[in-house]
Amino acid sequence: MKAVVVDIEGTTSPTSSVRADLYGYTRARLPEWLADNASGAAASVIAGTRELAGRPDADPAEVAEILREWLKSDVKAEPLKTAQGIICAAGFRAGALHGEFFPDVAPALTTWHEAGLRLYVYSSGSVRNQRDWFEFARGGALSPLISGYFDLSSAGPKREAASYAEIASVIGVEPADILFLSDHPDELDAAVEAGWSAVGIHRPGEPNPPRPPHRWVETFAEIRP
Ligand SMILES: CSCCC(=O)C(=O)COP(=O)(O)O
């Protein structure tokens, strides 16, 4: 392998930390942020939400309610993830938010990085949110280990093979030399369809059940890329 690409929620990090911390922080601040930034940073979020929700005349208050519903049902929509990334950026810098990682993740990423592998992140969270998650990791920044980040805007949907082909092309690594780690079987299927290797991560207590034909492990310590 020449590169390893990791998913975040359920793979590097507990689902509970993403949903309680990031979603909770965002949910509390959405109405005020949308109202205060309607003609600036929030304009594209409002436009994108109106379009996806089929509510062309929704005002910022209604958009906030739509986005809060999407948070509740974990809809991984671009406008929501953009807003989440911008809103949470302040929380990371104020010390209210930290990237939370399973204990085996930092040692494995460090070992792989030192061995010359290039490490990337591919998550439904926006690149901005991903960068902060790794930069403000509890226990010390992991961002120096990461060569790049991909999200729904830059790569595309996580369950489509074309997204993995796009990442391979951008990082300039042959698909056969890339290993993808995720807790989601549909994502593993899509990566394999694009010619990547893939290993499923099923951590105790995490929601997504393993599914054949992939190899599944419980920690990064079991992987030798
Ligand atoms: C720390 S980046 C934000 C994580 C997030 O919002 C999310 O939806 C994670 O989805 P993933 O694709 O990593 O399962």
PDBQT file of the ligand as one rigid body, heavy atoms in Angstrom, charges set to zero:
ROOT
HETATM    1  C1  LIG A 301     -15.256  15.505  12.293  1.00  0.00    +0.000 C 
HETATM    2  S1  LIG A 301     -15.885  15.801  10.736  1.00  0.00    +0.000 SA
HETATM    3  C2  LIG A 301     -17.637  15.740  10.963  1.00  0.00    +0.000 C 
HETATM    4  C3  LIG A 301     -18.181  14.386  11.098  1.00  0.00    +0.000 C 
HETATM    5  C4  LIG A 301     -19.570  14.332  10.573  1.00  0.00    +0.000 C 
HETATM    6  O1  LIG A 301     -20.284  15.296  10.629  1.00  0.00    +0.000 OA
HETATM    7  C5  LIG A 301     -20.044  13.139   9.958  1.00  0.00    +0.000 C 
HETATM    8  O2  LIG A 301     -21.179  13.120   9.475  1.00  0.00    +0.000 OA
HETATM    9  C6  LIG A 301     -19.161  11.946   9.887  1.00  0.00    +0.000 C 
HETATM   10  O3  LIG A 301     -19.527  11.117   8.848  1.00  0.00    +0.000 OA
HETATM   11  P1  LIG A 301     -18.549   9.965   8.321  1.00  0.00    +0.000 P 
HETATM   12  O4  LIG A 301     -18.656  10.045   6.836  1.00  0.00    +0.000 OA
HETATM   13  O5  LIG A 301     -17.165  10.221   8.826  1.00  0.00    +0.000 OA
HETATM   14  O6  LIG A 301     -19.109   8.676   8.826  1.00  0.00    +0.000 OA
ENDROOT
TORSDOF 0
